[in-house]
């Protein structure tokens, strides 16, 4: 996933939130993936097969927040 701030702003990494339903996965992602102001890079492993929907939000230093949803399927 890539973060693309406006030209006049920078990403505020401490505002990153990643949720799966009611569960906050932010800390797990920070521990297991590479998270920089450019985006999130890594592989999702040890997940049971099924369909998943993650909700992401992050803000910039101008207090603007971007949100998106990522839906993916894990197959065996």
C-alpha positions, -999 to +999 in steps of 0.1 A: +000+000+000+013+034-009+008+068+009+006+098-014+004+131+004-003+164-013+028+184-023+024+207+008+022+179+033+040+149+049+025+117+063+022+115+101+030+078+107+018+080+143-018+084+130-018+051+111-048+029+120-055-006+105-086-024+115-102-058+107-138-055+119-135-043+155-099-055+159-071-030+157-042-046+138-020-015+137+006-027+162+009-061+146+015-045+112+041-022+126+059-052+141+058-074+111+059-051+080+080-022+068+061+010+074+075+043+061+061+076+051+059+061+016+037+032+025+035-003+039+055-032+024+054-068+034+037-101+031+007-114+050+015-149+063+000-174+087-036-164+078-063-189+074-079-191+039-108-168+035-119-134+025-106-104+045-114-067+045-090-043+062-097-006+068-068+018+067-066+055+078-037+079+080-033+116+084-009+142+072+007+171+091-021+194+079-047+173+098-062+158+066-071+121+069-072+096+041-092+063+044-094+032+022-105-003+024-086-033+011-104-066+004-085-097-005-088-134-005-063-159+009-063-193-008-045-225+002 
